Amino acid sequence: MPIFDSIGIAGSGATTYRKWLDAVSDNIANMNDAVSTSSAAFRARYVIAQPANDGHGVQVGGIALGSANGRVVYDPQNPLADAQGNVRMPDIDLGDQMGQLMMAQRGYQANLSVVDRAKDAYQAALQLGRNA
């Protein structure tokens, strides 16, 4: 495999993991967003990865959305509460999101390391060519 292919494949992986990080960050940032019970809750975003069209690497194939039903929570102090004191909250589990955040972060770092190693190997090959 040529060195530039490895950089491109790792770059596509890093891009996909970055989009996963963005989705998880968005989910965490909105997990406490309350709405009235007549409205739809914030829908969690989940990245769907697929092989790249060119057969080298990976790409984001789409985004899956969580349930708009969320969960109904008793919070009579909330200005959006209905007559029974309930509001609708997103059905997002912080523990699950933190696990996804760690996996996406590690994958992102691993792909950047591959790019770094490939770059170092290319520079070493150029140096050998100069000394010959």
HUJO-V536732 format. One record per backbone hydrogen bond with DSSP energy under -1.0 kcal/mol. NH is the residue of the N-H (numbers start at 1). CO is the residue of the C=O. If there is no record, write none. Layout:
# HUJO-V536732
nh:NH co:CO
nh:NH co:CO
This chain:
# HUJO-V536732
nh:6 co:2
nh:7 co:3
nh:8 co:4
nh:9 co:5
nh:10 co:6
nh:11 co:7
nh:12 co:8
nh:13 co:9
nh:14 co:10
nh:15 co:11
nh:16 co:12
nh:17 co:13
nh:18 co:14
nh:19 co:15
nh:20 co:16
nh:21 co:17
nh:22 co:18
nh:23 co:19
nh:24 co:20
nh:25 co:21
nh:26 co:22
nh:27 co:23
nh:28 co:24
nh:29 co:25
nh:30 co:26
nh:33 co:30
nh:35 co:88
nh:39 co:36
nh:41 co:68
nh:46 co:64
nh:48 co:62
nh:50 co:59
nh:52 co:57
nh:55 co:52
nh:59 co:50
nh:61 co:48
nh:62 co:48
nh:64 co:46
nh:66 co:44
nh:71 co:89
nh:73 co:87
nh:75 co:85
nh:78 co:75
nh:81 co:78
nh:82 co:86
nh:85 co:82
nh:87 co:73
nh:88 co:35
nh:89 co:71
nh:92 co:90
nh:97 co:93
nh:98 co:94
nh:99 co:95
nh:100 co:96
nh:101 co:97
nh:102 co:98
nh:103 co:99
nh:104 co:100
nh:105 co:101
nh:106 co:102
nh:107 co:103
nh:108 co:104
nh:109 co:105
nh:110 co:106
nh:111 co:107
nh:112 co:108
nh:113 co:109
nh:114 co:110
nh:115 co:111
nh:116 co:112
nh:117 co:113
nh:118 co:114
nh:119 co:115
nh:120 co:116
nh:121 co:117
nh:122 co:118
nh:123 co:119
nh:124 co:120
nh:125 co:121
nh:126 co:122
nh:127 co:123
nh:128 co:124
nh:129 co:125
nh:130 co:126
nh:131 co:127
